[in-house]
Amino acid sequence: MSLESFQKSAALSLGVELELQLVNTHDFDLAPYAEDMLRMMARIDLPGAAVPEMTSSMIEISTGICHSSSEVLGQLSQIRDALVKCADKLNIAVVGGGTHPFQQWHERRIYDKPRFRELSELYGYLSKQFTIFGQHVHVGCPDADSALLTLHRMSRYIPHFIALSASSPYVQAQDTAFDSARLNSVFAFPLSGRAPFALTWNEFTVYFGKMAHTGVVKSMKDFYWDIRPKPEFGTIEIRVFDTPLTIERAAALSGFVQSLAAWFMHEQPFMPTEDDYLVYTYNRFQACRFGLEAVYVDPASGGNLPLREHILLTMDKIARHAVSVDASAALSLLRSSVEQGANDARWLRERQAEERLLAEVIRQAAERFRSAATQSAKP
């Protein structure tokens, strides 16, 4: 099986996917309402799409092709408002966050779709444990070689993405002590982790051919890498973000990605090397475990500094590129939370410390997800 050719896309264009939780409004556990939600959403004319995910208590929404994070926010707002209205009719709620805090994986049902049944047969219980919720950001690249160069440059900033989006501190009613426990579940899959170090599409095609020859993979969908090329879209897809609790933060994260990509494209600030990956897994772990309080090991210098500090330094470096792609407001939102040491994982922990009841925390998270929809509905 050969790798499909890399399609043309507008450089720095954006697309965002969000996996969302469907919960009942009785005890706020996950509820298997994906089919009902999708049937209702299909009647509404919206940008992007709403599709099923692995289990029947989750749904994935996506934008169309966007050119700025404000456009991403506009499209996600329309989809969110429609989701909230449909959920209200079903007496359920839609929630962000990377994990549901107390759901039991064995109670989940695999969504009735051939690919999901096939994955369930292959991966067994891991498929139900994959009831976790992430944000994927696609960024357009002008050609295949620049896509791979951008991918490996972007890999230095995987810890930044994890810490900024972390929203999965609870698993099966326990505080895991991780800000992002979700990524521990992803790491269980054999084709997860980092992409191979190939800087040209010819090299990558050879790698894919070898993998396909073994029968291990049939398409790019079989790779669960942190960042993977998406040749059919002409993009790279960053997959390490937890789903934020609000679409405003989701849109802001896409603006951060776009600003980084603009910096890479216009300044070519460094050439990635295989040695960048010597500290990759350590940096990734630090960000998952400690979030904004992590230590970051600079792959180029080997120096150690607080991740929070490196995020702020990075934002300074890319500020003028953020202006050029209309992402200054996005960076400002994220910068404010970094300066306060506040991400969604901290918000969830603070609510639990106050309420001592995870169901109430989820109820409040559902209100937070719908808050702008609620406000727009007011006279």
N, C-alpha and C positions, 0 to 999 in steps of 0.2 A: 504494500500500500504506500503510495507516494504522498508527500506533504503538499498540500494545496499551495498555490502561488500567493504571494503577499499582495493584497489588494491596495489600491490607492485610497488614501484618506486625507482629509485636510489636516495639515500639521497642527498639533496642539488642540484639536477638537476633543471633546469630552463625551463620555457616556458613563452613567452611574447605575449600578444595580444594588438593590437593598433586599436582604432576606428579613422578613418580619414575622413576629410571633402572633398567633391567633389564640386568645385566651377567653375563657368564659367569664361571666360577670358575677358568678356565685362565689367560687373560691380562687379565681384567677389562675387556675391551672391551664395548661395548654388544652385547646379544644379542636377536634378534627373537622374544621369547617372550611378547608381550602376549596373544596369542590363548589360549595354554595357561594363562597365569596367570588370565585372566578366566574361563575355563571352570571352573577349580578354585575360584576365589573365589565363583562363582555358587552353589556347593553349600553355602556357609557362611552361616549367618544372622548378619548384621552390621548395625550402624547405618550409615546413609549408603549409599554406592555405590562401585563400582570400574568404570571405563569406559575404553575405548581413547582414545589420543591420536593426533596426526598421523602418527607413525611407529611401527613395530611393536616398537621397543625401549623404549617408554615406556608408562606406565600412569598414569591419574589416579584418585586416591581422594578422596572427599568425606565430610564429616560430614552428619548430619541437622541440623535446626534445634536450636541450642544457646542457652543463656542465660548462660553464663559460660565463661571460658577453661579453667577446671578441667573443665567438661563437654566442651569441645572435646578436651582432653587425654585424657579417659576414652574418648571415641569413637575418636580416632586411635590410642590404645593397642590397643584391640581389633582394629582394622583392620590395624595394623602387625604384631601378633602373628600374625594369619592370613596376611598377606603373607609373612612370614618362613618359616612352615611350608610354604606352597605353593612358595616359591622353593627351599627345601631339597630338596623332592621332585624338582624339576626340575634340581637341581644348578646353580642360578644364584643371584645375590644381588640385593638391592634396595638402592639407594643414593640419598641426598639430593644436594643440590648443584645449582647453577643451570646448569652445563654439565658434560658429560663431558670430562675433561681432554685426551683424545687421540683421540677418535673422528673418523673421516673422514666428512663429511656425505654424500659421493656414494655411500657404502656403505649408506645407510639405505633402508628400504623404506616406502612410504606404506601405512598401515593400510587394509585393504580395506573402506571405508565410503563411501557416496555423497558425503557432504559433504567428506571428506578428498580424494577423487579430484577433485572439483570445484575445491577450493582448489589442489590440485597443478597442475591444468591452467591455472588463472588465474595463480598466482604462480611457476611454474617451480621453479628450483633453490632459491628462498627457502623453499619448503615443506619440503625436506629439511634446510635450514639451521635450520629451526624446531624441530629436535631439541634444544630447550632446556627448562629445567625451572623452573616458577614456582609460587609459592603465591598463591592468590587468597583474600581475606577479604571476606565479605559481612557487612554490618551493616544490621539492620532499621531502617526509618524509618517514622514514623507516617503520612506522606502524601507525595504526589509533590513538593510545593513544598519541604518540609523535607528531602527527599532531595537535591534540587539544591543547597540551601543548605549541607547537610552535605558534599556532594561538593566544593564550591568552598572551603569552610573546610579540608577535609582536604588539599586540594592544596598548602597551605603546608608540609605535613609529609611530602610525597613524598620529599625527601632523607633524612629520618629513617628512613623505612621501607626505603629502598634500602641505607643504610649498616648498619642493624641486621641485615638479612637477607643481605647480600652473600656469595655463595659460588661465584662463577664467575670466578676469576682466570686459569684456563687454557683455551685454545682450541687444538685441533690440536697439542698437546704444547708449546705456547709460553706462557710467562707474559706475559699481555697488558699488564701494569702497571695494569690496571683491577681493582678489587675486584669489580665486577659488569660483566663483559663481555657477559653475557646480554642486557642491555637494548639494546646496540648492534644486535643482530639484530632485536629488535622494532621499532626505529626505521626499519628498511628498508621496513616495510609502509606503504602510502599512507594508511591510516586509523588510524595510531597517534598517540601524543602526548597532547595535552590535550583535554578536552571543551570545546565552545563555551561561552562565558559566557552562560548563561541561568539566571535565578534563579526562574522560574516554569515549571510544566509546560506552560502554554499557549505560552510562548515556545519551549520545547524541542520541542513538537509541531510548531510551524511550521517550525523548523529541520529536523526529521526529514522532514517532508513535502517540503521542497525537495530534500533529499538523495535521498529515494525517487523523486521525480519524474525525477531525472537517470538513474535506473537503477543508480546506483553502489552503493546499499545496498538490502537487502530486509528486514533485521531488525537489532536491536541487536547481534546476534552479529557483524555485519560491521564493527563498530567495535572497534579494538584499543587504545582509549584507556587511559591509566594508571589512571584511575578511570572507570567508566561506570555509569549507572543500570541496574538490572535490574527493569523494571516487573513481569515475571511473578512475581518473588519478593517484591516490595516492599522491595528493598534497593538499596544502592550496592555495587559490587564493586571493591575495590582490587587492582590487578594487577601492581604493580611489584616485589613481593617475589621474590627468588630462593628456590627451595626450600631450607630450612635442612637441615643434616646430621642433625638430630634432631627428633622430633615435639614434644619438650618446648619447643624454641625456637619451633617453628611455633605451638604453642598460646599461648606467651607473647606473640608478635607480635599474635595476635588479641585478647589482653587489652589490649594497648597501644591498638589501634584502638578497642576498645569504650570504654575510659576517655576517649579523646579525644572520641568521639561523645557520651558522657555530659556532658562539660564543655561541648561546643557546645550541647547541648540544654538544659541547666539554667542556664547562665550567659550564653549568647549573647555570647561574649567579644569578637567583632569581626564586622564585615560585610565579606565578601569583595568585591573590586572587580576590574575588568578589569586594572587596573595591577598587581595581584598577579602577573600572568603575565609582566611585563617581565623578571623575573629567574628565571622558572620553569625554562627550559631550561638556564641557566647553573648553577643550584643542582642540577639533576638530573645534569648532567655531572659536577660536582664530587663528588657522592656516589658516582656510578658509578666514577669514576677513583680517588678517594682514600679512599672509605669513611668511617670514623670520623675520619679526619684531614682531611676536607674543610673548606673555608670555606663558611659559610652567609651569604647576603645576606638580611637581614630584609626581606620585601616591603613592610612598612608604614613602617619607619624608614629603610631603605637602609643600615643599619649592618651591618658585617661582623664575624663572630665565628666561632670554631671550631664546626663542626657538633656535635662531641662535647659542647661546653659548652651549646649550645642544646637538645640532647636532654635533658640533665640538668635544665636550667631548666624545660623542658616537663613532665618527669616530676614536678617539684616542684609545678607549677601544677595538675596533674590528680590528685595523690595522693589527695585525699579522694573524688574520683569513682571512682578505682580501688577504694577501699574499698567504695563503694556497689555496685559490680558484681562484687565478689569477685575483683578482678584485682591485688591487692597483691603476691601471690607472683609473678605474671607480670612486673610492673614491676621487682620486686627482682632477678629473674633477668637481665633486660635491663640494668638499672642496673649490676649487677656487671660485666658484660662491657664496658659503655661506659667505666666507670672504669678498667678494665684495658686499654682500647684493643683489645679482642679480639673479632673476629667470625669467622665460618666461613671467610672468605677467608684470614684470617691463619693459622687452624689448618691449612688445606690447604698454604699456603706453608711453614709450619714443618715439616710432615711431609715435604714434598718436599726441603727443605734437609737433613733428616736422612737420608732414604732414597735420594735421587737416582734414584728410580724411580716414575713416576706410577702404574703398575699396583699397586704396593705401597700407595701413598697411597689408591687407590680401595678396596683390600682393607680397609684400616683404617677408611675412611669407611663401608664396608658393615657392619663390626663396630660402629661407633658408632651407626648407624641401628638396629641390632637389639639394642643392649646391654640395654635394659630388658626386651626379650622374652627374652633369654638369662638374665637374672637371675631373671625370674619363673618360668622353667622349672626353676630349681634347687630341690632339695628344701629 
